[in-house]
Amino acid sequence: MEVMGAKIGLNSQEFVHKRDDSRIDRLERRLNNFARQARISNREEKTAFRDFFEEEEGILYGLGFAD
């Protein structure tokens, strides 16, 4: 802007700060959604693996197992 000879005023600075803040907020919400989906996916994988293992190997411990 300085090369073109335009002076940066308070309104321009305020606009830039608001625009940056909104961009950062949008990015943080997006990253939070991705992290949430990753946690859900990991939990589902662990549950599926545990269920598969129990079906293949059977439950190795529980009430009355030692009897």
Stockholm file with secondary structure:
# STOCKHOLM 1.0

chainA/1-67         MEVMGAKIGLNSQEFVHKRDDSRIDRLERRLNNFARQARISNREEKTAFRDFFEEEEGILYGLGFAD
#=GR chainA/1-67 SS CTTTTCCCCHHHHHHHHHHHHHHHHHHHHHHHHHHHHHHHHHHHHHHHHHHHHHHHHCCCCCTTTTC
#=GC SS_cons        CTTTTCCCCHHHHHHHHHHHHHHHHHHHHHHHHHHHHHHHHHHHHHHHHHHHHHHHHCCCCCTTTTC
//
